Amino acid sequence: MNEDEYIASRVDEQIGWYDKKSRSAQHWFKRLRGTEIVAAAAIPVIAGFASDPFPVAFVVAVLGASIAVISAAIGLNQFQENWTEYRKTCESLKYEKFLYLTRADPYHEEDAFRLFVQRVESLLVNENRAWSQYTQASIDDTKPKAGIG
C-alpha cells in the first residue's frame, strides 16, 4: 500500500468516522441534557403556580420520571465521553496527517511514511483499547456482586 492509498483508505476514512461519531454524540448529549434541564426547571414553576393538585402532581411526576430516564440514557450511552474522545482522536489524526504532508518534525526524516503509519495506528489502537477497557469496566459494574444480598 502506498502513501496515497493509506491516507485515503485509512487515515481519511478514520478521520471521517471519528468526526461523524463525535458530532452525533455531541448532538445527542446536548439535546438530552437540554431537555433534562428544561424539565428540571419546569418542576418548581409548575408546582408553584398550580391551583388544581391532580394535574400538577401528574405533570411533576412525569417530568421527574423523564429526568431520570434522560439521565440514565446519557450515562448508559456515554454521549459526553464519546463526543470528547472521538473528537480528540479525530483531531490527533488530522494533526499527524498535516505534520506528515508538510514533512514537519518528526516526519522530516527519510523513513517518514513508516513512522507516520506507526503513529496513526498507535492512535487508533490506543483509542480502541481505552474504549474496550471502559466498556468492560461498565459491564463489570453491572454484574451482581458475589455474597451480596
C-alpha positions in Angstrom: 0.0 0.0 0.0 1.5 3.3 -1.0 1.2 6.7 0.8 -1.8 8.0 -1.1 -3.7 4.7 -0.7 -3.0 4.6 3.0 -4.0 8.2 3.6 -7.2 7.9 1.6 -8.3 4.4 2.8 -7.2 4.5 6.4 -6.4 8.0 7.7 -9.1 10.0 5.9 -11.7 7.3 6.4 -10.9 7.2 10.1 -11.0 11.0 10.4 -14.4 10.9 8.7 -15.7 8.2 11.0 -14.5 9.9 14.2 -15.8 13.3 13.1 -19.2 11.9 12.3 -19.4 9.9 15.6 -18.2 12.9 17.6 -20.8 15.2 16.1 -23.6 12.6 16.6 -22.6 12.1 20.3 -22.4 15.8 20.8 -25.8 16.3 19.3 -27.4 13.7 21.4 -25.7 14.8 24.6 -26.7 18.5 24.2 -30.2 17.7 23.1 -30.8 15.3 26.0 -29.1 17.4 28.6 -31.0 20.5 27.4 -34.3 18.6 27.7 -33.3 17.4 31.2 -32.5 21.0 32.3 -35.8 22.3 31.0 -37.8 19.5 32.7 -36.0 20.1 36.0 -36.5 23.9 35.8 -40.2 23.4 34.9 -41.0 21.3 38.1 -40.8 24.2 40.6 -42.6 26.6 38.2 -45.5 24.2 37.6 -45.7 23.2 41.3 -45.6 26.8 42.5 -48.3 28.2 40.2 -50.8 25.4 40.0 -54.3 25.7 41.5 -55.5 22.1 41.0 -53.3 19.5 42.7 -54.1 16.4 40.5 -52.8 17.5 37.1 -49.9 19.2 38.8 -48.8 16.1 40.7 -49.1 14.1 37.5 -47.1 16.5 35.4 -44.4 16.8 38.1 -44.2 13.0 38.3 -43.9 12.7 34.5 -41.2 15.4 34.4 -39.3 13.8 37.3 -39.5 10.4 35.6 -38.4 11.9 32.3 -35.3 13.4 34.1 -34.4 10.0 35.5 -34.8 8.3 32.1 -32.8 11.0 30.3 -30.0 10.9 32.9 -29.8 7.1 32.6 -29.7 7.3 28.8 -26.9 9.8 28.8 -24.9 7.7 31.3 -25.7 4.4 29.5 -24.7 5.7 26.1 -21.8 7.8 27.3 -22.6 10.6 24.9 -20.3 13.2 26.5 -17.4 10.8 26.9 -17.7 9.5 23.3 -18.1 13.0 22.0 -14.8 14.2 23.6 -12.8 11.0 23.0 -13.9 10.8 19.4 -13.1 14.5 18.8 -9.7 14.0 20.4 -8.9 11.1 18.2 -10.2 12.8 15.1 -8.1 15.9 15.8 -5.0 13.8 16.6 -5.3 12.0 13.3 -5.7 15.4 11.4 -2.6 16.7 13.3 -0.5 13.7 12.3 -1.7 13.9 8.7 -0.8 17.6 8.4 2.6 17.1 10.0 3.3 14.2 7.6 2.1 16.1 4.5 4.2 19.1 5.3 7.1 16.9 6.3 7.4 18.7 9.6 9.1 17.2 12.6 9.1 14.2 13.2 8.4 13.4 9.5 11.4 15.2 8.0 13.4 12.0 8.0 13.9 9.6 5.2 11.6 6.8 6.6 8.7 9.2 7.3 6.0 7.0 5.9 6.8 4.1 8.2 6.8 6.4 11.2 3.5 8.0 10.1 1.8 4.6 9.8 3.1 3.6 13.2 1.9 6.8 14.9 -1.5 6.7 13.2 -2.1 3.0 14.1 -0.9 3.7 17.6 -3.5 6.4 18.0 -6.2 4.1 16.7 -5.3 1.1 18.8 -5.0 3.2 21.9 -8.5 4.7 21.4 -9.8 1.2 20.8 -8.1 -0.2 23.9 -9.5 2.7 26.0 -13.0 2.0 24.7 -12.7 -1.7 25.3 -11.4 -1.2 28.9 -14.2 1.3 29.6 -16.8 -1.0 28.1 -15.5 -3.9 30.2 -15.5 -1.8 33.3 -19.1 -0.8 32.7 -20.1 -4.4 32.2 -18.3 -5.4 35.4 -20.1 -2.7 37.3 -23.5 -4.0 36.3 -22.8 -7.6 37.3 -24.2 -8.7 40.6 -21.5 -9.0 43.3 -21.0 -12.4 44.9 -22.0 -12.6 48.5 -24.2 -9.5 48.4 -27.8 -9.9 49.2 
